[in-house]
Amino acid sequence: MDDRQKRYKEFWTGFSDYLSEHDPQYGNSAPPKDHWWAFGIGRTGFTFTVSAGGRDHWICTEVFVHADADKLIFDHFFQQRSEIEKTFGAELEWERLENRKGSRVSIRVRGVDPMNSEKWPEYYVWFLENMQNFRRSFSKRIRELDLDALAVAQTDQQEGGLT
């Protein structure tokens, strides 16, 4: 492990300890050595991800959709944007990620140094608060998502609504 990986491992280990104390449902996986850490949502193809950009100075929490090449899921959620953001309690970044299989909805703070260990407790509070906001805003929507119905709706729309 190089120095950067060791530092991320230390950062996420601290967050793991924080999660164990404040919301143990997330504390069941080993802290990574990468700049991100993904947590299951309860459905394959979706994760809550926290990330920390040590070089570029930002922190982020997101819902990542892994297999959305046609952007059906992203577009479905984007149509609900105002309701989702109202439930979340903040404006979110909606990234369709054209020409990629995935897409994301995130909240990010720029201009912070996640490698400054004195600030870690503050960042951990922010991460968990936003993970809980994403869970409240997206978990039920993701569980109830009918991918077949989305595909049919897209086909109908492409054919001008004719079946």
Stockholm file with secondary structure:
# STOCKHOLM 1.0

chainA/1-163         MDDRQKRYKEFWTGFSDYLSEHDPQYGNSAPPKDHWWAFGIGRTGFTFTVSAGGRDHWICTEVFVHADADKLIFDHFFQQRSEIEKTFGAELEWERLENRKGSRVSIRVRGVDPMNSEKWPEYYVWFLENMQNFRRSFSKRIRELDLDALAVAQTDQQEGGLT
#=GR chainA/1-163 SS CCHHHHHHHHHHHHHHHHHHHHCGGGTTSCCCSSSEEEEECSSTTEEEEEEEETTTTEEEEEEEESSCTTCHHHHHHHHTHHHHHHHHTSCCEEECCTTSSCEEEEEEEESCCTTCGGGHHHHHHHHHHHHHHHHHHHHHHHHTCCHHHHHHHHHHHHTTTCC
#=GC SS_cons         CCHHHHHHHHHHHHHHHHHHHHCGGGTTSCCCSSSEEEEECSSTTEEEEEEEETTTTEEEEEEEESSCTTCHHHHHHHHTHHHHHHHHTSCCEEECCTTSSCEEEEEEEESCCTTCGGGHHHHHHHHHHHHHHHHHHHHHHHHTCCHHHHHHHHHHHHTTTCC
//
